[in-house]
Amino acid sequence: MSTADHSIRPGEIAAALPDNFDAGIYFIGRIRTPWTRRSECPRNARGSDAVCTIELDPRYAAALDGVATCTHLVVLYFMDQARRDLVVQVPRHGARRGTFALRSPVRPNPIAMSVVRLVRVEGTALSVIGLDCLDGTPLIDIKPYFSSVDSVPDAVVGWSKGEGE
C-alpha cells in the first residue's frame, strides 16, 4: 500500500517498518458498506445505523452454523488502505497521542474490531449494523459477542475524560 496520498500532520511521528511480515492471515470475505472514502466513514462503529453486508467466502459457509442465534458479533477486519508507519498521531479533532492510545485505523497492523448487531443471515451474507470501514474491506474473523465476558462496564480511557493530560 502506498502512503504517498496520506500526509503527516504537524506533530505526528512515523517509524520505519520492518522488512518482513511475521505472520500471514487468510481473508475470509469482504465487507460491503456505503462508504468509499475515509472521510465518509463514521468516526466510530457505533456512529451509524447503516445496514452493511459481510460477504463470507462460500468455502466458510459451514462456519456460520449457529451464528443466526446471536444478536451481536465481534467482527475483525483489515483496514487495507490505512498507513502503517505512524507511532504518534494528531487526530482531526483531538490532541497528539501515541497510536496505541487511539482507535485510529492508522497503526502497524491495521486490524479493526467492531461489535455489530446481526440483522439477518442469508446464505453466506450477514446483514449487520455497527461498522465503520470502507466498502470492500477484507474480513479477518467473526466471533460471537458474549455480554457476560466481553463487556467491562467500569473500563476507563483516562485521556478521553481529561485525565492524565
Summary of the structure (lengths in Angstrom):
residues: 165
radius of gyration: 17.0
end to end distance: 34.2
largest distance: 49.0
contacts: 400
relative contact order: 0.27
helix: 16%
strand: 30%
